């Protein structure tokens, strides 16, 4: 039986989470996250936050 230590599972989980967020940001950038109200709000907040961050730099 192959047992991975808990920290190895955590590392794999963190990599999956990192990949998910990277792909999600790309879909937001391209406007491909959907047409529902929540998707529109998410794009709006993302774009406004991005603009504020660039302005504050």
Backbone as numpy.savetxt, mean C-alpha at the origin, in Angstrom:
# Nx Ny Nz CAx CAy CAz Cx Cy Cz
9.29 -33.13 9.88 8.45 -31.95 9.88 9.34 -30.71 9.88
9.01 -29.75 9.02 9.84 -28.56 8.87 9.20 -27.40 9.64
9.82 -27.03 10.73 9.31 -25.92 11.54 10.15 -24.69 11.32
9.49 -23.60 10.97 10.19 -22.33 10.85 10.06 -21.58 12.16
11.11 -20.95 12.60 10.99 -20.15 13.82 10.02 -19.00 13.61
9.45 -18.54 14.67 8.43 -17.49 14.60 8.96 -16.26 13.88
10.19 -15.86 14.14 10.72 -14.66 13.51 10.80 -14.82 11.99
11.00 -16.06 11.51 11.02 -16.29 10.06 9.63 -16.06 9.47
8.60 -16.52 10.18 7.22 -16.29 9.72 6.94 -14.79 9.68
7.41 -14.08 10.70 7.19 -12.64 10.75 7.89 -11.94 9.58
9.10 -12.38 9.25 9.82 -11.79 8.12 9.07 -12.03 6.82
8.57 -13.24 6.63 7.82 -13.55 5.42 6.53 -12.74 5.35
5.87 -12.60 6.49 4.65 -11.80 6.54 4.94 -10.34 6.20
6.01 -9.80 6.77 6.36 -8.41 6.49 6.68 -8.21 5.02
7.32 -9.18 4.39 7.59 -9.08 2.95 6.31 -9.09 2.14
5.34 -9.94 2.54 4.06 -9.97 1.83 3.32 -8.65 2.00
3.36 -8.07 3.20 2.70 -6.79 3.47 3.36 -5.69 2.65
4.69 -5.70 2.60 5.44 -4.69 1.83 5.06 -4.77 0.35
5.00 -5.98 -0.19 4.64 -6.16 -1.60 3.21 -5.71 -1.86
2.29 -6.02 -0.92 0.91 -5.59 -1.08 0.81 -4.07 -1.14
1.47 -3.40 -0.22 1.39 -1.93 -0.18 2.03 -1.31 -1.41
3.13 -1.89 -1.88 3.78 -1.37 -3.08 2.83 -1.48 -4.28
2.18 -2.62 -4.42 1.23 -2.80 -5.52 0.01 -1.91 -5.37
-0.42 -1.69 -4.13 -1.59 -0.84 -3.89 -1.28 0.60 -4.26
-0.10 1.08 -3.91 0.29 2.44 -4.25 0.36 2.60 -5.77
0.89 1.59 -6.45 0.95 1.65 -7.91 -0.45 1.72 -8.51
-1.39 0.97 -7.96 -2.76 1.03 -8.48 -3.39 2.39 -8.19
-3.06 3.00 -7.06 -3.56 4.34 -6.77 -2.97 5.36 -7.74
-1.68 5.24 -8.00 -1.01 6.16 -8.92 -1.64 6.10 -10.31
-2.00 4.88 -10.74 -2.56 4.69 -12.08 -4.07 4.85 -12.11
-4.71 5.08 -10.96 -6.16 5.21 -10.91 -6.89 3.92 -11.18
-6.27 2.80 -10.84 -6.84 1.48 -11.12 -7.37 0.79 -9.88
-7.69 1.53 -8.84 -8.13 0.88 -7.61 -9.64 0.73 -7.54
-10.37 1.12 -8.56 -11.81 0.91 -8.60 -12.57 2.20 -8.85
-13.89 2.06 -8.97 -14.74 3.21 -9.25 -15.73 3.50 -8.14
-15.69 2.72 -7.07 -16.61 2.92 -5.96 -16.29 4.19 -5.19
-17.19 4.55 -4.32 -17.03 5.76 -3.52 -15.77 5.69 -2.65
-15.55 4.56 -2.01 -14.37 4.43 -1.17 -13.09 4.53 -1.98
-13.07 3.95 -3.18 -11.89 4.01 -4.04 -11.63 5.45 -4.47
-12.69 6.18 -4.79 -12.53 7.59 -5.19 -11.99 8.42 -4.03
-12.51 8.18 -2.83 -12.04 8.90 -1.66 -10.58 8.57 -1.37
-10.25 7.29 -1.53 -8.87 6.87 -1.28 -7.92 7.57 -2.24
-8.27 7.64 -3.52 -7.43 8.34 -4.50 -7.34 9.82 -4.16
-8.46 10.43 -3.77 -8.48 11.84 -3.43 -7.54 12.13 -2.26
-7.68 11.34 -1.19 -6.84 11.56 0.00 -5.37 11.29 -0.33
-5.10 10.25 -1.11 -3.73 9.93 -1.49 -3.11 11.08 -2.28
-3.85 11.58 -3.27 -3.31 12.65 -4.12 -3.14 13.95 -3.34
-4.07 14.28 -2.47 -3.94 15.50 -1.65 -2.77 15.37 -0.67
-2.63 14.20 -0.06 -1.51 13.97 0.86 -0.18 14.04 0.14
-0.14 13.50 -1.06 1.08 13.54 -1.87 1.43 14.98 -2.22
0.43 15.77 -2.59 0.66 17.17 -2.94 1.13 17.96 -1.71
0.52 17.71 -0.55 0.94 18.39 0.68 2.37 18.02 1.05
2.71 16.76 0.87 4.06 16.31 1.21 5.08 16.98 0.29
4.76 17.08 -0.99 5.68 17.74 -1.92 5.80 19.23 -1.59
4.68 19.85 -1.21 4.68 21.27 -0.87 5.51 21.54 0.38
5.45 20.63 1.35 6.16 20.81 2.61 7.66 20.57 2.46
8.06 19.83 1.43 9.47 19.54 1.25 10.23 20.76 0.99
